[in-house]
Amino acid sequence: MEKKDIIQSFKDSLFTGLIALALFGPIVGLRTASKGEGLFITPQWGIVFLLVGLCILGRFLINLNSARKTEITFFSKFTSKFSAITEDKAKHFAITAILFSAVFPFLPFTDRYFMDVAIMILTYIMLGWGLNIVVGLAGLLDLGYVAFYAVGAYSYALIATTFGWSFWICLPLAGVFAAFFGILLGFPVLRLRGDYLAIVTLGFGEIIRIILINWYEVTNGPDGITGIPRPSFFGLPFKRSPDEGETSFHLFFNLEYSTMHRIIFLYYLILVLALITNYFTLKIRKLPVGRAWEALREDEIACKSLGVNPTNTKLTAFAIGAMFGGFAGSFFATRQAFISPESFTFIESAIIVAIVVLGGMGSQTGVVLASIFLIGITEMFRDLEQYRMIAFGGAMVLIMVFKPKGILANRKPTILMHGDKK
């Protein structure tokens, strides 16, 4: 690398630092605090200079990496080898991950906080796998996937609170309702592609959210729905004091009551739902409809010339992807026991799309890694409040800079001609 390239990179880094100073100075450095009846400004210039220094250093490293077009950096070499290992030994990686997930609640360091984070990550993994059918396999950019998530949650909440039905009856119904809304979305967008499709799906997600806010008689509006029933373990509720004639989980198994029993059950519940989603996706992508999705993603005109019906192909992708979003929504409702429209904003759709795209379009393993990376880093910064989304954005930037096609971009074709891997 020549000396002039280093000097140019240093100048560009300083310019980036000035921009960072202009942004972080008033936002982070001048923090307001209330004392009595007035507001006072508390300067935090140390944090500002730390952020500016990180921006300068990061920009300088990015420039060095860009200048070395013929060289392979350590990070690129590491991620390339990691991608090759995970793709070539996907089955061993999956088995190891499943075994670790199965014993995770009983590890010495596992507590309530880690269990809650694990449940959240698994929920986003399931949502990512569901959206991966639409975006990764069929190539349909859906920015309103949170609408199906909301439909599933509200379907379960309304049916369970109105009719008193159990979680196991409401779960498939929530998936059916979400799939129906997926078909409703699919019909108007059959002729749309690219940016136009993204705008329409974004509008669909906002329409659902506004309906949930304004249809007060049914959805209870912004107040949300409370008292959503919890799932039981084959009819055994997780209660300290069961009702008359009822046996709770800890009494049936002669255990001391603990709130962790319900948390562990919810963890295994979302783990099983996520694994079912993954198994279904891996199987259906090898069927004719799955191969039609991938063909549609590559070239819709060539698809039509080969006799593939794009209408049915798009509708099946929207319906099946929405169904798994509905399943995840019903789990979210029963886990929280309270839902409101504020839980289903556009930022949720953006996070799910980011997980799918940054993990690698169509890669099941990439969705898992992206969920752990993005959601885990965000949760690590939860105590810092205003810096959580900065950490989330920083994680996205790192992936986009060093792995622009996704963490696992080198995905092999689902079907190989004559079974020849070469």
C-alpha positions in Angstrom: 0.0 0.0 0.0 1.5 3.3 -1.1 2.1 6.3 1.3 -0.3 8.6 -0.6 -3.1 6.1 0.0 -2.4 6.1 3.8 -2.4 10.0 3.8 -5.6 10.1 1.9 -7.2 7.6 4.2 -6.1 9.6 7.2 -7.6 12.8 5.8 -10.9 11.0 5.0 -10.9 9.6 8.6 -10.5 13.1 10.1 -13.3 14.4 7.9 -15.5 11.5 9.2 -14.5 12.5 12.8 -15.7 16.1 12.2 -19.0 14.8 11.0 -19.3 12.5 14.0 -18.4 15.4 16.3 -21.2 17.6 14.7 -23.7 14.8 15.2 -22.7 13.4 18.6 -21.8 16.8 20.1 -25.4 18.2 20.6 -27.1 14.8 20.8 -24.8 13.0 23.3 -22.6 15.7 24.7 -25.3 18.0 25.9 -27.6 15.9 28.0 -30.5 17.6 29.8 -31.4 16.7 33.4 -34.3 17.9 35.4 -33.7 19.4 38.8 -36.6 20.8 40.7 -38.7 22.9 38.3 -36.0 23.5 35.7 -33.8 21.7 33.2 -30.0 21.8 33.4 -27.4 20.7 30.8 -25.0 18.0 31.9 -22.0 17.9 29.5 -20.6 14.4 28.5 -17.7 15.3 26.4 -15.7 12.3 27.3 -18.3 10.0 25.7 -18.4 12.3 22.7 -14.6 12.1 22.1 -14.7 8.3 22.6 -17.4 7.9 19.9 -15.5 10.3 17.6 -12.3 8.4 18.1 -14.0 5.1 17.3 -15.5 6.6 14.1 -12.1 7.9 13.0 -10.4 4.5 13.7 -13.2 2.6 12.0 -13.2 4.8 8.9 -9.4 4.5 8.7 -9.5 0.7 8.9 -12.3 0.6 6.3 -10.2 2.8 3.9 -7.2 0.5 4.4 -9.3 -2.5 3.7 -10.7 -0.9 0.5 -7.3 0.2 -0.7 -5.9 -3.3 -0.6 -8.0 -4.7 -3.4 -5.6 -7.5 -4.2 -5.0 -8.4 -0.6 -7.2 -10.4 1.8 -7.5 -9.0 5.3 -7.6 -11.1 8.4 -11.3 -10.5 8.9 -12.2 -11.4 5.3 -10.1 -14.5 5.4 -11.7 -15.5 8.7 -15.2 -14.9 7.5 -14.6 -16.7 4.2 -13.2 -19.8 6.0 -16.1 -19.6 8.5 -18.6 -19.5 5.6 -17.0 -22.4 3.9 -17.0 -24.5 7.1 -20.6 -23.8 7.9 -21.8 -24.4 4.4 -19.8 -27.6 3.9 -20.6 -29.0 7.4 -24.0 -27.6 7.8 -25.4 -30.8 9.2 -22.8 -31.1 11.9 -23.2 -27.4 12.7 -27.0 -27.8 13.0 -26.7 -30.9 15.3 -24.2 -29.1 17.5 -26.5 -26.0 17.7 -29.6 -28.1 18.5 -27.8 -30.1 21.3 -26.4 -26.8 22.8 -29.9 -25.3 22.7 -31.4 -28.4 24.3 -29.1 -28.2 27.3 -28.9 -24.4 27.5 -31.5 -24.0 30.3 -29.5 -26.3 32.6 -26.0 -24.8 32.1 -24.4 -23.4 35.3 -24.3 -19.8 34.0 -27.9 -19.7 32.8 -30.3 -17.5 34.7 -33.6 -15.7 34.1 -31.9 -12.9 32.0 -30.1 -15.3 29.7 -33.3 -17.3 29.3 -35.3 -14.2 28.3 -32.6 -13.2 25.8 -32.5 -16.7 24.4 -36.3 -16.8 24.0 -36.2 -13.4 22.2 -33.4 -14.6 19.8 -35.3 -17.8 19.0 -38.4 -15.7 18.3 -36.5 -13.6 15.8 -34.9 -16.7 14.3 -38.4 -18.1 13.7 -39.5 -14.9 12.2 -36.4 -14.7 10.0 -36.9 -18.2 8.7 -40.5 -17.4 7.9 -39.6 -14.2 6.1 -36.7 -16.1 4.4 -39.3 -18.0 2.4 -40.7 -14.7 0.9 -37.5 -12.7 0.6 -34.7 -15.3 0.4 -36.3 -18.0 -1.7 -39.0 -16.2 -3.7 -37.1 -12.9 -4.0 -40.1 -10.8 -2.9 -39.0 -7.8 -0.8 -41.6 -7.7 2.0 -41.3 -4.7 4.4 -44.6 -5.4 6.1 -44.0 -8.8 7.6 -44.8 -7.5 11.1 -48.4 -7.3 9.9 -48.6 -11.1 9.9 -46.8 -11.2 13.3 -49.5 -8.9 14.6 -52.4 -10.8 13.1 -51.2 -14.0 14.7 -50.8 -12.3 18.1 -54.2 -10.6 18.0 -55.9 -13.7 16.6 -54.6 -15.8 19.5 -55.4 -13.1 22.1 -59.0 -12.5 20.9 -59.9 -16.2 20.6 -58.3 -17.2 23.9 -59.8 -14.3 25.9 -63.2 -14.5 24.2 -63.9 -18.2 24.0 -61.4 -19.5 26.6 -59.7 -21.9 24.2 -56.3 -23.3 25.0 -53.0 -22.3 23.4 -52.8 -25.5 21.4 -56.2 -24.9 19.7 -55.5 -21.2 19.0 -52.0 -21.7 17.7 -53.0 -23.3 14.3 -55.9 -20.9 14.0 -53.6 -18.0 14.4 -51.4 -19.4 11.6 -54.5 -19.9 9.3 -55.6 -16.3 9.9 -52.1 -15.0 9.2 -51.9 -17.1 6.0 -55.3 -15.7 4.9 -53.9 -12.1 5.3 -50.8 -13.2 3.4 -53.0 -14.1 0.4 -54.9 -10.8 0.8 -51.6 -9.0 0.5 -50.4 -11.3 -2.4 -53.3 -10.5 -4.8 -52.7 -6.7 -5.1 -48.9 -7.1 -5.6 -48.9 -9.8 -8.2 -47.6 -7.5 -10.9 -45.2 -5.5 -8.7 -41.5 -5.9 -8.3 -38.6 -4.4 -6.5 -39.1 -1.0 -4.9 -42.8 -0.8 -5.8 -43.4 -4.2 -4.0 -41.5 -3.0 -1.0 -43.6 0.2 -0.8 -46.9 -1.6 -1.0 -46.0 -4.2 1.6 -44.8 -1.4 3.9 -48.1 0.3 3.5 -49.9 -3.0 4.3 -48.0 -3.3 7.5 -49.0 0.3 8.5 -52.6 -0.3 7.5 -52.8 -3.3 9.9 -51.2 -1.2 12.7 -53.7 1.6 12.2 -56.6 -0.8 12.2 -55.4 -2.2 15.5 -55.2 1.3 17.0 -58.6 2.5 15.8 -60.8 -0.6 15.9 -61.3 -0.1 19.7 -64.4 -2.3 20.0 -62.5 -5.4 18.9 -58.8 -4.7 19.6 -59.1 -2.4 22.6 -57.1 0.2 20.6 -53.9 1.6 22.1 -54.8 0.1 25.5 -54.1 -3.4 24.2 -55.3 -6.7 25.3 -54.5 -8.0 28.8 -55.0 -11.3 30.7 -54.0 -13.4 27.7 -53.9 -17.1 28.9 -50.6 -18.8 29.3 -49.9 -22.2 27.7 -50.0 -25.3 30.0 -47.9 -28.4 30.0 -50.5 -31.0 28.7 -53.1 -29.4 30.9 -50.9 -28.7 33.9 -50.8 -25.0 34.6 -47.7 -23.3 36.1 -49.4 -21.9 39.2 -48.2 -21.7 42.8 -51.8 -22.2 44.1 -53.9 -24.1 41.6 -57.7 -23.9 41.5 -59.9 -26.4 43.3 -59.8 -29.7 41.5 -56.7 -28.7 39.5 -53.2 -30.0 39.6 -50.3 -27.7 38.8 -47.0 -28.6 37.1 -44.8 -28.5 40.3 -47.3 -30.5 42.3 -47.7 -33.2 39.7 -44.0 -33.8 39.4 -43.4 -33.2 43.1 -41.1 -30.2 42.6 -40.6 -27.0 44.6 -42.5 -24.2 42.9 -40.3 -21.9 40.7 -41.1 -19.3 38.2 -38.3 -20.7 36.0 -40.5 -23.7 35.2 -42.8 -21.6 33.0 -39.8 -19.8 31.4 -38.0 -23.1 30.6 -41.3 -24.4 29.1 -41.7 -21.3 26.9 -38.0 -21.7 25.8 -38.5 -25.2 24.7 -41.9 -24.3 23.1 -40.3 -21.6 20.8 -37.3 -23.8 20.2 -39.6 -26.6 18.8 -41.7 -24.1 16.8 -38.5 -22.7 15.3 -37.2 -26.2 14.4 -40.5 -27.1 12.8 -40.2 -23.9 10.7 -36.7 -24.8 9.7 -37.5 -28.4 8.9 -40.6 -27.4 6.8 -38.5 -24.8 4.9 -35.7 -27.3 4.1 -38.2 -29.8 2.8 -40.4 -27.6 0.8 -37.5 -25.8 -1.0 -36.7 -29.2 -2.6 -40.3 -29.7 -3.8 -41.5 -28.2 -7.2 -43.0 -25.2 -5.4 -39.7 -24.5 -3.7 -37.8 -24.7 -6.9 -40.4 -22.5 -8.5 -39.7 -19.9 -5.8 -36.0 -19.9 -6.5 -36.6 -19.7 -10.2 -39.0 -16.7 -9.7 -36.3 -15.0 -7.6 -33.7 -15.4 -10.4 -35.8 -14.4 -13.4 -39.6 -14.1 -13.5 -39.8 -13.8 -17.4 -37.8 -17.1 -17.7 -40.1 -18.6 -15.1 -43.1 -17.8 -17.3 -41.4 -19.2 -20.4 -40.9 -22.5 -18.6 -44.6 -22.8 -17.7 -44.3 -21.8 -14.0 -47.4 -19.9 -12.8 -46.0 -16.8 -11.1 -49.4 -16.0 -9.5 -49.7 -19.2 -7.6 -46.0 -19.2 -6.8 -46.1 -15.7 -5.2 -49.3 -16.5 -3.3 -47.9 -19.7 -1.8 -44.8 -17.8 -0.8 -46.8 -15.0 0.9 -49.2 -17.5 2.5 -46.6 -19.9 3.9 -44.3 -17.1 5.1 -47.2 -15.3 6.8 -48.4 -18.6 8.5 -45.1 -18.9 10.3 -45.2 -15.2 11.2 -48.7 -15.9 12.7 -47.3 -18.8 14.8 -44.5 -16.6 16.1 -47.1 -13.9 16.9 -49.3 -16.3 18.9 -46.2 -17.3 20.9 -45.4 -13.7 21.5 -48.9 -13.0 22.8 -48.9 -16.0 25.2 -45.4 -15.2 26.5 -46.1 -11.5 27.2 -49.8 -12.0 28.3 -50.3 -8.5 27.0 -50.1 -7.1 23.5 -50.7 -3.6 22.0 -50.1 -2.0 18.6 -46.8 -0.5 19.9 -45.3 -4.0 19.7 -45.8 -4.2 16.0 -44.2 -1.1 14.5 -42.2 -0.8 11.3 -38.9 -1.1 13.2 -39.8 -4.8 13.9 -40.2 -5.4 10.1 -36.9 -3.6 9.5 -35.1 -5.8 12.1 -36.5 -9.0 10.6 -35.6 -8.0 7.0 -32.1 -7.0 8.3 -31.7 -10.4 9.8 -32.6 -12.2 6.6 -30.5 -9.9 4.3 -27.4 -9.6 6.5 -27.5 -13.4 7.3 -27.4 -14.2 3.6 -30.4 -14.4 1.2 -31.9 -17.9 1.4 -29.4 -19.1 4.1 -31.0 -20.8 7.1 -27.8 -20.8 9.1 -27.2 -17.2 8.2 -30.5 -16.2 9.8 -29.4 -17.9 13.0 -26.0 -16.1 13.1 -27.5 -12.7 12.2 -30.2 -13.1 14.9 -27.6 -13.9 17.5 -25.3 -11.1 16.4 -27.8 -8.3 16.0 -30.3 -9.1 18.8 -27.5 -10.3 21.2 -25.5 -7.1 20.8 -28.6 -5.0 21.2 -29.4 -6.7 24.4 -25.8 -6.4 25.7 -26.3 -2.6 25.5 -29.8 -2.6 27.1 -28.5 -1.0 30.3 -27.0 1.9 28.3 -30.5 2.8 27.1 -29.9 5.5 24.4 -26.9 3.6 23.0 -28.8 0.3 22.3 -29.8 1.3 18.7 -26.4 2.8 18.1 -25.0 -0.7 18.8 -27.6 -2.3 16.6 -26.7 0.1 13.7 -23.0 -0.4 14.3 -23.5 -4.2 14.0 -25.3 -3.8 10.8 -22.6 -1.5 9.4 -19.9 -4.0 10.3 -21.7 -6.8 8.5 -22.4 -4.6 5.4 -18.8 -3.4 5.2 -17.0 -6.7 5.6 -19.7 -9.1 4.3 -21.8 -7.1 1.9 -23.6 -10.2 0.6 -24.4 -11.5 4.0 -22.7 -13.6 6.7 -23.1 -16.7 4.6 -23.3 -15.4 1.1 -22.0 -18.5 -0.7 -25.1 -20.6 -0.5 -25.2 -23.7 -2.6 -28.1 -24.4 -5.0 -30.9 -26.4 -3.4 -31.0 -28.9 -6.3 -27.8 -29.8 -8.2 -28.0 -31.3 -11.7 -27.1 -35.0 -11.8 -26.1 -34.7 -8.2 -22.6 -33.4 -9.2 -21.3 -31.0 -6.6 -18.6 -29.8 -9.0 
